[in-house]
Amino acid sequence: MIQNPILRGFNPDPSIIRVGEDYYIATSTFEWFPGVQIHHSRDLKHWRLLTRPLDRVSQLDLRGVGASQGVWAPCLTYHEGTFYLVYTVVQAFYCNMYDTHNYIVTAPDVMGPWSEPTPLSNFGFDPSLFHDDDGRKYMVCMVTDHRVPKKYAGRLLVQEYDAEKKQLVGQRHEVYQGGSIFLEGPHLFKRNGWYYLFCADTGTGVLHGQTMLRSRNVFGPYEMDQTAYDIPGEAPSMLTSRHHPELYLQKAGHADLVQTQNGEWYMVHLCGRPLDRCNPPDAPRFPGIARYMLGRETAIQKVYWTNDGWLRLCNGTNLPDAQVQEPDLPECPWPEILAQDDFDQPELSLVWQSLRLPLKDFSLTERPGFLRLYGGNGLGSRFEQSLIAQRLTETDACVETVVDFRPECYKQMAGLILYYDYDNYIYLHVTHDEELGRVVTLLMAENKRYAYPVGYIALPEGPVQLRMTLRNGWVKCAFAVGDGTWQSIGEETDGSFLSDEACNEGWFTGTMAGICCQDLTGAKLPADFDYFRMNL
């Protein structure tokens, strides 16, 4: 059986393709750099992170973008020897008029080199490219409406794309006008002469679902699938968790399809695994809703086509399964990723990402066996930070590092961090206090409320070990110096506020665990990290 989720931790909006015997899934990365994660599998069961194609500033410059903005909903396709990737870069979202810039890049190989981006229409977001069997190509996207009140809950457009001219051509065709049913994340398919629109419905939260429409003409008109699970006033979702809070996988929706070389059909989709804690009833957003510390993840379901040409889950319901029958393919496991990075390679491991831009002020050679981070901007910066992190994939985990750092004032800090966005993090770090000298302390940031709950603890000379232990999202911090005896620091903390639903601004990513260094004096004082370890 395949165990869901297949891509654990912050990996939303999956787009899947098969090229020969290889399967690839692209997922959103938002403000994290490089942009777009591409995972690889040979059996739909075992997946490895393969590459991130938007790895140059000339392709992706996210300076200034807000939390959960940046790269949204990539669509990965392949046609006649070329890989195509279309995606949105959101530069403004929490406002009346969204700025949603759509682009396309191409490559002869999934590993690149990927082209410089070509701008497409900015009419909406969630663009998807479709290659018809006559060689023509079409882009479908959803459209935003900034008017008050809105005239549409959501619209979908289809327009032809000319690969030679690298531009959209011809008329924009409005193929769906939403009244009460909001559709986004559309993908176009063709089967047995039918064009199918495969769309996410009803937002990306706990009411999320997946809906289908079809037409004999790519430009419509499209009819909506009416499933056996229809509820008046709701989208007729062929996949959803919305009425079953007891299910292991919640938020099911935003799906894409793939057919195996043996003719079996599978669907990958967005999902989430909730904690057992909820927002308070007076929360400014999502009152009383469960918290999802790991963010939105990717799961898989086996599906089949009915005799009348609609798609259904093989389990006989419209509910996602935690375990799914694996396809008739040879198993192909990948080597396990090492839990510990000793920073002894010439380049940073692929698991690491930085915020908005490539990590600039660092070195892996100035002190061999260490990562040297030079102090950068504060944690609230939307520009350049000296921070790298990797996805937290389970709410039971232990993250640990050793830092050698000699701060000269309180504006210089370095340490271990659990980070959701610039307003929400838990930061265990070394800094300087005027009375005590070098100290270890804990900074808690929750929706612009900041606290140092343990004060400052004086440190002797030498490297400092830092550890955060998570149990069901509850966080316990500790440090060690000298003989290595661990000392707890502070009380156990409920880390569930590092959650999609709990953050007041960003709510599309997930908790990241990493290391960072700040120098607010501008002197760029360095910190040396001996290793980083994440045990699950």
N, C-alpha and C positions, 0 to 999 in steps of 0.2 A: 504493500500500500504506500501511497504518497502521503506524507505528513504535511498538513498545512499549518502555518503559511510556508510557502516554498522560499520566499524572500522575506526574511524576518527583520523586524525593525523598519524604520522609515524608508519604504520603497513603494510609493504610491503610483497610481495611474499607469498600469502596465500596458505595454504594446508589444505583441509577440509576433515573430515570423519564424518560418523554417526555410533554410537554404540547404538543400540536400539532406544530410543526416544531422545537421546542426540547428539548434533552436536558440534564439536570442530574445531576450526581454529587455526593453528600455523603460526606465522609470524616471520620475521627476526628481530634481535636486534643489529647486527653489534658490535660496541665496548661497548655497554651498558650491564651491569650485574644486575641481573641474565640473562642467555641467553634463548632465544625463548619465545615469548608470546603465551599463549594458552587461547583463549576465548571460552566461552561456551554459547550455546543457546538451546532452546527447540522448537523454532518456526521459525528460520532463520531470524527473525526480531529484536528481542531483544537479545543483547549480553552483557556478563559480562567478565571481566578479571578474569580468574580462577587460573592460576598458571604459573610459569616459571620453567621448569624442570631442567635446567642447573644452579643449585644454590649453587654448591660447587666448590672451587678452584681446587679440584682434578678432577672435570669434565671439568672445563673451566678456564683457566688462560690466560688472554688477555694482560698481561703486555707487553708493547712495541709495540702493534699493532697500525697502523696508523688510521687516520680518515676513516670511512666507511668500514673498514676491520673488522675482527672478524667473527661473526656468520652470514652466508648467507643461504637463501633459505631452511629452514627446510621442511622435508616431514614427516607428521604424518600419520601412518597407524595403523590398528588394525586387529589381526587375532587370533582366537581361544584362547581368554582370555588374550592376551598380546598386549600392546601398543608398537609400534616401532617408533623411531624418528631418522631419518638420517639427517645430516647437514654438512656444510662445515665451517671450521675455516680458514679464510684467514689471513695469516701472512705477506704476501708481495703481493702487487698488482700493484702499480704505478711504474712498472719496466718492464724489458724485460722478466724475468722468474718469473712467479707467483708461490707462495707457497700456495697451496690449499689443506688443510688436511681434509679428510672426515672421519666421525665417525658415529657410531650407538649406541644408548642407548635404553633400554627397561624397561618396568614397568608393573606390574600386574594391576595397577590402574592409571588413568590419573593424579591423585594427588601424585603418587609415592608410595614408593621410587623408583626413577629412578637409573638405574645401572651406574657404571663407564663406560666411553666411550670405545668402541672397535674400533681401527683404521681400516679403509677400504682403498681402493686404492686412491692415490692422483692424479690420472691421469687427473682429471679435477675438476669441481665443479657442484653445483646444483644436488646432488644425490637424487634419488627417489626410494623407495622400492615398489615392486609389489608382491602380493601374488596370485599365480595362483590357479585355482580350483582343481588342482591335488596335492596341498600342496607344490609345489616347489616355490622358491622365486627368484626374479631377481632384480638387481639394474641397473638403467639407469642413465647416467650422461652426461653432455657435456664435451668436451675436449678442452683444450687450445693449442695454437700453438705459440711458442715464436720465431719461425724462421723469418728471414727477407729476402725476403718477405714471408708472411704466405702462406702455400700451401692450407689452407682451411679457409673459413670464420667461420666455426664451425662444429664440428663433434659430433655425439652422439654414445655412447657405451652401450651395454647391456651385463651383465655378471651374472651368477647364484650366489646366496648367500646361503650358508649352515648355517642354524640357529643353528645347533648342534655344528659345529666347530667354529661358529662366524667369518666366513671369506668368501671372494669371492673365488669361485672355477671354474675350467674349463677355457675355452677360452674366451677372450674378443672379442665380435662381434661388428664390426663397422656397425651401421645400418643407418647412415646418414652422407653424406659428403656434407657440404655446399659450394656452389660456391658463388652465389650472395645473397642467402638467409641465414641469420644467425639465428640459432635456439639455445635456451637454456631453462632452467627451465623445463625439460621434466618430464611428468608423464605417466606411463603405465596403461592402462585399458584393460579389456576384456569384449566383449559383442557380443552375437550371433556368437561365434567362431572367431571373429576378435580381434586382438590385436591392440590397438590404442595408438599412441604416441601423447600426447597433449602438445604442446610446445609453449613457448614464442618466438616471432620472432622480429627481427629488433631492438635489443637493448631494453633499459628500459626507453627511453625518449619519446619525442613527436611522434616518428614514430612507437612506440610500437604496437604489435598486438599479436594475438593468432592463431596458425595454427595446423591442425591435419594431421596425417599420419596413415596408417593402413596396416596390414599384416595378413595372415593366420598363420604365424609362428612368435614366439616371437623374433627370431633372424633375421627376415626379409626374403626377401626384402620388404620394405615399400613403398607404393604409397602415394603421397601427395593429400590431398583434393583440388579440384579445385572449388572454390565458384563462385557464380554469381557476385561477386564484384571484381574479379581479375583485376589487372592493370598490364600491361607488365612491367617486371623488379622488381616487388614488390612481397612480400610474399602473398599468397592467404589467407588472414586473415579472419576467421569467426567472429572475434571481433577486432575492432580497432577504434581509434579516429583520425588517422593521417591526414586525409584530411578535418577535421571539427573542426577548432579552436573555433567555436562558442559553442561547446558542454560544458555542465557543468562538465562532467568527461572527462579528458584528460589522455593520457598515458595508455589507456586500454590494458591490456595483462597480461601475467604470471598468468594463470588461473588454476583452479582445479575443479573437478566435484563431485557432491553428488546426490544421489537419496533418496527422502523422503520415509518414511514407507508407504506412499500412492501411490508411483510410479511416483511422479513428479520429474523432473530433474532441478537442479540449478547449476550455475557456479559462483564461487567466483573469483575475479580477482583484480589485482593491478590497481590503478588509481591515478589521482592527480587533485587538484583543483587550477588552476592558479590564481595568483594575476593579477591586471590590469597594472603591470609594467613589463618591459622586461630588459634583459641585454643590455648594450650599444652595438652599432654596432662594436666597436673595442675590445670587451671583449675577453680575451685569450681563453676562452672556451664558446661554445654555444652563439655566438654573435647574438643579437636580439631576443633570445628565452625568452618566458615568465618565470617568477619566481614562484616557488612552495615552499612557506615558511613552509607549514605543512608537506612537504615530500610526500612520496608515501603512499596511503591509500588502504583500501580494500572495494570493492563494490560487489554486487551480481546481477546476471541476470537470468531470467527464460529461459530455453532452451528445445528443443525437438529433437528427432531423426527422420530423414527423412526416407522414405520408402527404399531408397538405402543405409541407414546405415551411414549417416553423421550427425553431430551436427549443429543445427542452433538456433539463438536467436528467442524467441517467438514473438518479436516485428516485425519480417519480414525484418529486416535489419542486418547489422553487426556493428551497432553503440550502445554504452552503454546507458541505460536509467537512469535518475536520480531517477525515481520512478518505482518500479517493483511490479507486482501482488504477494501478499504473498501466501504461500502454504496453502493447506487445513489442517491446524494443529491448535490446541487450542493455543490461545495467552498465552505467558508466560513472562510477564515483570519482571525485576529484580528490587530490591530496588535501588534508585538513589545513586550514590556515592556522599558523602558530599563534598561541594565545599571547606570547610575549614578543615584542619588538625590541631588540637590543641596539638598534640604530647603528649596525655595523655594515650596512650595505651602502653603495655609492649614491643611491637615490632613496627617497622615502617610499615606503610600501604603498601599494595601490589602495589599501583600506583607508588611508588618511585623506581628509578633505580640509580645506581652509575656507574662510568666509569671504565671498564676493570676488576675491582676486587670488592669484597664485601666492603661496607663502613666499615672501621675498627675503626678509632679514633672518636668515638661518644658515647653519653650516653643519655638515656631517663629517668634515675633514679637519677642522681647526683643532678639535680634540677627538681623536679617533675613538670610536665606540660610544660616542655621546652625540646627542642632538643639541646643538647650541641654538637657542632662540634669543634673538635680540629684542629687548623691550620695545613694544609698540604702543598703539593707541589703547584707550580704555575699552572695557567690555561693552560699553554703550555705542561704540563707533559703528557707523554704517560704511566705513571706508576701509582702511587697511588695519588689520589686527595681526598680532603675532600669536596665532592660535591654530592648532590642528586637532581634529577630533575624528572619531569613528562611531558608527551607529551602535547604540545600545539595542541588543536584540532580544534580551530577556529581562524581566523585572527582578530576577534573582541573579546577582552578579557581584563580582569583586574587581574593582579597578585600582591599579596601584602604579606608582612611579617613584623614582629617586631623583631629586633635584639638588644640584650644587649651585647655590645662589648667595651672593653677598650684597644685599641691598644697603644703600647708604641713607635712604630716607623713606618715609611712608608712601611716597608716590611711585615706588618701585616694588613690583610684586611678581611672583611666579609660582605656579603650582598645578594642581589637579582640579578638573572642573567637570561637572555635569551641566550641560548647556542645552537649553531649548531655543531661546532667542536673547536679544540684548536686554530684555527686561526680566528674564527668568533664568536663574542659574543657581547652583551651589558651588562655591569656590573655596577649596581648602588650599591655603597658600602661605608662602614665606614672604615676610616683608620686614620693615624696620619701625621700631617705636622709639620716640625720643628718650624715654626713661629706661626701657628694658633692652634696647639694642635690637639684635635680630630676633624675630618672633615668628611663631606660627599662629594663624587665626583662620576664622571661617566667615565668609561673606555670603549672606543669603539675599537673593533678589527675587521678589515675587511681585510682578506687575507694578514696577517702580517703587515698591516698598523695600527698603534696604536695612539690613540689621547685621551686627556682629555679635551673635548670641553667646560666644564664649570668651569675649575679650581677647587678650594677647598673652601668649605663653612664651617665655624666654627660651631661646635655643642656644646650645653650645656650638662651637665651631664644627664644620664638617657637613657632608651631605645629609639630606633629610629625606626619609621615606614617608610617603603620603599614601593613604588608603581610604577608599570609600567602599563600604559593603552594603549591597542592596538585598533586601528580603521583601518580596512582594511590593517593591517600590519604596519601602521604608529604608532610609539611608543612615548609616552609622559611620562616622569619620574617626580616623586614628592617624598617629604619626609615630615615627621612631627615629632615634639618633644614637650615636655611640655604639652600645652593645646590641642594638637592634630590638630592644624590648618595646613592644607596641603599647602606646598610651592612648586611650580613648579621648576624644575631644568633643565636648558637648553631648547633648542628649540625642536619642534617635529621632530623626526628622522624617516627616511624611513628604516624600519627594513627588507625590502625585500631582503637585501643582505644575511640574514640568510635563504638561499634557496639552494635547490639541484643544481640549475643551476649557481648560483652566486659564489659558493665556488670553489677555485682553486684546492683543493685536494679532500676532501670528497664530495660525492654528491649522497649518497644512504640513508640518514637518514631523519632528519627533526628537526625543532626547538623544543627545550626542555626548560621548565621554572622551575627554581629551586633556591636553596640556597647553599651557599658555604662559606668556610673559608680558607684563606691561611696564613701561617707563614713561610716566606722565611728565617727566622733566625734559624729555627729548634727547637724553644722553644715550639711549639705546643700550642700557646696561644688560649684558647677556646672562642667561641662565642655562646651565648644562644639565640635560636629562639623560640618565644612564640607561633607562629602559622604560617601557610602558607595557603593562600586562592587564588583560581583561579575561578573567576566568568566569565561565558561565555554569 
